[in-house]
Amino acid sequence: WAALALPAAAETIRVGMSGGYFPFTFVRQDQLQGFEVDFMNAVAAETGDTVEFSTSAFSGLIGALAAGRIDTVANQITITPEREAKFAFSQPYVFDGAQVVVKKGNEATITSVDDLSGKKVAVNLGSNFEELLNALPNAKDIDIRTYESNIAQDTALGRVDAFVMDRVSSAQLIAESPLPLALAGKPFSEIHNALPFRNDEAGQALRDRVDAAITTLKENGTLAEISQKWLDADVTQPVSQ
């Protein structure tokens, strides 16, 4: 009798996230939840693996991946040339844009990134938004402040003039938070978010399995359902579609 091909043994995918980036990953009533949690659980259901979530400061997640303490990061990681040089990325699963947010009432004076000259602008430490601001023609005139947390609170209190986050999270934060905040102008850069993996044989193999699962989740509508649940919109397709 010919030997039957056995399915690959299930693995545990160690997923790092901050747990502090509503509505993608956050803790409520001691439960880790959000878009990324549902997304990774759906991926694992397709691949037959299990997921082990761990949370830490966002600024340390990429280092933890490089050091082998986790297998990927699910925290709206934007694909950048620098990151692509170091890691093997899945296909994008969220298409978004960088958004300026200000204290409510100031959106009439800060209507675009041109108005950030001479202003204090906060970004999350370790995010790509500092890089996006530094790429602007008026970057030398912007006082960029990096934060581990509290960028929304400090903007609402007037300690900084604005903060930059992704458009989707910004809109959800404003809708859910009692802080007096407002979107300032339109998104100024399109960003593609994906899962990074170590760029070695094992990391690439895991990336390929996860990538196939993402394709299935897009095709069967599961990814769009998760997006609608948490974001009230489908952000899982390119903006041009």
Salt bridges, closest charged atoms under 4 A:
GLU11 OE1 - ARG209 NH2 3.88
ASP38 OD2 - LYS229 NZ 2.82
ASP49 OD2 - ARG209 NH2 2.67
ASP71 OD1 - ARG14 NH2 2.90
ASP71 OD1 - ARG198 NH2 3.40
ASP96 OD1 - ARG167 NE 3.56
ASP141 OD2 - LYS140 NZ 3.90
ASP143 OD2 - ARG145 NH2 2.83
ASP154 OD1 - ARG159 NH1 3.01
GLU190 OE2 - HIS192 NE2 2.83
ASP208 OD1 - ARG207 NE 2.78
